[in-house]
Amino acid sequence: MPIISIRVDGRTKKAMNAHKDVKWSEVVREGIKKRLQEEDIRKIERGRLLKAVELTNALRRRSPGFDSTKEIRRWREIRR
């Protein structure tokens, strides 16, 4: 298994030393795994969002001969 090193400030190290029963390497490993899962989810969500934007842009086009202003006015007149 590859090895990584991290740095913590003196206060944090002192607090960690007060909890000798905790396997800090396991805490760090689990934290890294959790963050990687969150990043994977964000990547999937970003992909879905981009796909939705592309689809919306593809569907957003002007209809020939359609004037929304005239249509709104027409419906307002009908309601009166």
NULUMLUM-817968 format. One record per residue: residue in one letter; x, y, z of N, C-alpha, C in turn. Coordinates in steps of 0.1 Angstrom, whole numbers, plus 5000, padded with zeros to 4 digits. Example, Ala and Ser with C-alpha at 12.3 -4.5 7.8 and 13.67 -1.06 7.14 Angstrom:
NULUMLUM-817968
A513249435078512349555078513249675078
S512849785071513749895071512950005079
This chain:
NULUMLUM-817968
M500849885000500050005000500950125000
P500650224991501450344991501350425004
I502350505006502350585019502250735015
I501350805023501350955021501651015035
S502051135035502251215047501351335048
I500951365060500151485062500751565073
R500551695073501051785084499851835091
V499951845104498951905113499651995122
D498952095127499552195136499752125150
G500552195158500952135171499752105180
R498852195180497652185189496852055185
T496752035172495951915167496751795170
K498051795169498851675172498751645187
K498751745195498651725209497351655213
A496251705207494951655209494851505204
M495551485193495551345188496251255197
N497351295203498151215212497251185225
A496351275228495551245240494551135237
H494351095225493450985221494250875215
K494950805223495850695218495050585212
D493850565217493050445212492550465198
V492550585192492050615179493150575169
K492750505158493650475147493550595137
W494450695139494350815130494550785116
S495350685112495550655098494250605092
E493450525100492150475095491150595094
V491250685103490350805102490650885089
V491850895086492250975074491850895062
R492150765062491750685050490250685047
E489450675058487950685056487550825052
G488150925057487851065052488151085038
I489251025033489651035019488650965010
K488250845015487350765007485950835006
K485550885017484250955017484251075007
R485351155008485551264999485551224984
L486251114981486251064968484951024963
Q484150964971482750924967481951054965
E482051154973481351284971481751344958
E483051344955483551404942482951324930
D482851194931482351114921480851154918
I480151164929478751204928478651344922
R479451434926479451574920479751564905
K480651484901481051464887479851414879
I479151314885477951264878476851374877
E476651444888475651544888475951654878
R477251694877477751794867477451744853
G477751624851477451564837476051564834
R475151534844473751534841473251674839
L473751774846473451914844473851964831
L475051934827475451974813474651914802
K474251784804473351714794472051784794
A471451824805470251894806470252024799
V471352094801471552234795471652214780
E472452114775472552094761471152054755
L470451974762469051934757468152054756
T468152134767467352254767467752354756
N468952374754469452454743469052404729
A469052274728468652214715467152234712
L466352224723464952244722464552384721
R465352474725465052614725465352674711
R464352684703464452744690463252824687
R463352914678462152994674461252914665
S460052924667459052864658458752964647
P458952924634458653014623457153064623
G456953194622455653244621454953264635
F455653234646455053244659455553374666
D454653454670454953574677454353574691
S455153554701454653534715453953654720
T454353774716453653894720452253894715
K452053864702450653854697449853754704
E450453634707449753524713449253564727
I450153634735449753684748448653784748
R448753874738447653974737446353904733
R446353804724445153734720444553664732
W445253604740444753534752444253634762
R444853744764444353844773442953904768
E442853914755441553964750440453864752
I440853734750439853624752439353624766
R440153654776439753644790438853764794
R438853864787438053984791436653964789
